[in-house]
């Protein structure tokens, strides 16, 4: 399906010839939602095999990597993990041609974390949104920020529905 794929550029209604597509997935391709997770799986497995996870609550469940589409979240509990993450990302980049974009990436220090995330070139933030949930430096702030967003959304939707019913 992707063998000998080409694309064209249209300028003022005229096609300007074809360009050979050497790699990647076409925009809007229905296979992209299946192919990208398959491509991402080796990176996730590498991270899970080489790092310690974050224990959730009193359970024995550990979370290390969350991935949704092309967004990957890695929970780091010790500074030494950054060298392993850096190595896994570089290996993934070399194998796939994909690249980490540090300007679109965010790091969050939770609790007493003081080490900067300099090895990956990712800027440290005081809050990070992951799949519409806001994470802050403490559990109390995370819960407050996340529920504030939910309440604001519900109020906006309620006002819109009220206006629509009485318009």
C-alpha positions as CSV (number, residue, x, y, z in Angstrom):
1,X,0.0,0.0,0.0
2,X,2.9,2.4,0.7
3,X,5.3,1.0,-1.9
4,X,6.1,3.7,-4.5
5,X,3.8,6.2,-2.9
6,X,3.8,9.8,-4.3
7,X,2.2,13.1,-3.6
8,X,1.6,16.2,-5.6
9,X,1.6,19.9,-4.8
10,X,-1.2,22.1,-6.3
11,X,-0.3,25.8,-7.0
12,X,-2.9,28.1,-8.3
13,X,-5.0,25.1,-9.4
14,X,-2.2,23.5,-11.3
15,X,-0.4,20.3,-10.1
16,X,3.4,20.9,-9.9
17,X,4.5,17.3,-10.5
18,X,4.9,14.4,-8.2
19,X,7.2,13.9,-5.2
20,X,8.2,10.4,-4.0
21,X,7.3,9.7,-0.4
22,X,10.2,7.9,1.2
23,X,8.9,7.4,4.8
24,X,6.0,8.2,7.1
25,X,2.3,7.7,7.0
26,X,0.0,9.7,4.8
27,X,-2.2,12.3,6.6
28,X,-5.6,10.9,7.4
29,X,-4.5,7.3,6.7
30,X,-6.8,4.9,8.6
31,X,-3.8,2.6,9.2
32,X,-2.0,5.3,11.2
33,X,-3.8,4.6,14.4
34,X,-2.7,1.0,14.2
35,X,0.8,1.4,12.8
36,X,2.1,4.1,15.2
37,X,1.3,2.1,18.4
38,X,3.1,-0.9,16.8
39,X,6.1,1.3,16.1
40,X,6.0,2.8,19.6
41,X,5.8,-0.6,21.4
42,X,9.5,-1.3,21.5
43,X,10.2,2.0,23.2
44,X,7.6,1.4,25.8
45,X,8.9,-2.1,26.5
46,X,12.5,-0.9,26.7
47,X,11.5,1.7,29.3
48,X,9.4,-0.8,31.3
49,X,12.2,-3.3,31.4
50,X,14.9,-0.8,32.5
51,X,13.2,1.5,34.9
52,X,11.3,1.2,38.3
53,X,7.7,2.3,38.3
54,X,5.7,4.6,40.5
55,X,3.5,2.8,43.0
56,X,-0.1,3.9,43.0
57,X,-1.8,4.0,46.4
58,X,-1.5,1.0,48.7
59,X,-1.8,-1.4,45.8
60,X,1.1,-3.4,44.4
61,X,0.5,-1.8,41.0
62,X,3.3,0.1,39.5
63,X,3.0,2.6,36.7
64,X,5.9,3.6,34.6
65,X,4.8,4.5,31.1
66,X,1.4,5.8,29.8
67,X,1.0,6.1,26.0
68,X,-2.0,7.5,24.1
69,X,-1.6,8.0,20.3
70,X,1.8,9.8,20.0
71,X,1.9,11.1,23.6
72,X,4.1,9.2,26.0
73,X,4.3,9.9,29.7
74,X,7.2,8.4,31.7
75,X,7.1,8.5,35.5
76,X,10.6,8.9,36.9
77,X,11.3,8.3,40.6
78,X,15.1,8.6,40.6
79,X,17.6,10.9,38.7
80,X,19.6,7.9,37.5
81,X,16.6,6.9,35.3
82,X,17.2,9.8,32.9
83,X,20.3,8.2,31.5
84,X,18.3,5.0,30.7
85,X,15.5,7.1,29.3
86,X,17.9,9.0,27.1
87,X,19.5,5.8,25.9
88,X,16.1,4.2,25.1
89,X,14.9,7.3,23.2
90,X,18.1,7.6,21.2
91,X,17.9,3.9,20.2
92,X,14.2,4.4,19.2
93,X,15.1,7.5,17.2
94,X,17.9,5.6,15.4
95,X,15.6,2.6,14.6
96,X,12.5,4.6,13.5
97,X,13.6,8.0,12.3
98,X,11.1,9.5,14.8
99,X,12.5,12.3,17.0
100,X,11.8,13.6,20.5
101,X,10.7,17.2,20.4
102,X,12.0,18.7,23.7
103,X,10.1,22.0,23.0
104,X,6.8,20.1,22.9
105,X,7.7,18.0,25.9
106,X,7.2,18.8,29.6
107,X,8.7,17.6,32.9
108,X,7.1,17.9,36.3
109,X,8.8,17.6,39.6
110,X,6.5,16.0,42.2
111,X,7.2,16.1,45.9
112,X,10.8,16.8,47.0
113,X,12.3,16.4,43.6
114,X,15.1,18.9,43.0
115,X,17.1,17.6,40.1
116,X,16.7,19.5,36.8
117,X,15.8,17.4,33.7
118,X,18.8,18.7,31.6
119,X,19.9,15.5,29.8
120,X,16.8,15.3,27.7
121,X,16.5,19.1,27.2
122,X,13.0,19.2,28.5
123,X,11.8,22.2,30.4
124,X,10.5,21.7,34.0
125,X,7.0,23.0,34.6
126,X,4.9,23.4,37.8
127,X,1.9,21.7,36.3
128,X,1.4,19.2,33.4
129,X,-1.9,18.1,31.7
130,X,-2.0,14.5,30.7
131,X,-5.2,13.4,28.9
132,X,-7.2,16.3,30.4
133,X,-6.0,15.6,34.0
134,X,-3.8,18.3,35.6
135,X,-0.8,17.1,37.6
136,X,0.9,19.5,40.0
137,X,3.7,19.3,42.5
138,X,1.4,17.8,45.2
139,X,-1.6,15.5,45.3
140,X,-3.8,18.2,46.8
141,X,-3.0,20.7,44.0
142,X,-3.4,18.0,41.3
143,X,-6.9,17.1,42.6
144,X,-7.9,20.8,43.0
145,X,-6.6,21.7,39.5
146,X,-8.2,18.7,37.8
147,X,-11.6,19.2,39.4
148,X,-11.6,22.9,38.8
149,X,-11.3,22.2,35.1
150,X,-14.1,19.6,35.2
151,X,-16.4,22.0,37.1
152,X,-15.6,24.8,34.7
153,X,-16.4,22.6,31.7
154,X,-19.7,21.4,33.2
155,X,-20.7,25.0,34.0
156,X,-19.9,26.1,30.4
157,X,-21.8,23.2,28.9
158,X,-24.8,23.9,31.3
159,X,-24.9,27.6,30.3
160,X,-24.7,26.6,26.6
161,X,-27.6,24.1,27.0
162,X,-29.6,26.7,29.0
163,X,-29.1,29.4,26.4
164,X,-30.0,26.9,23.6
165,X,-33.3,25.8,25.4
166,X,-34.4,29.4,25.9
167,X,-33.2,30.9,22.6
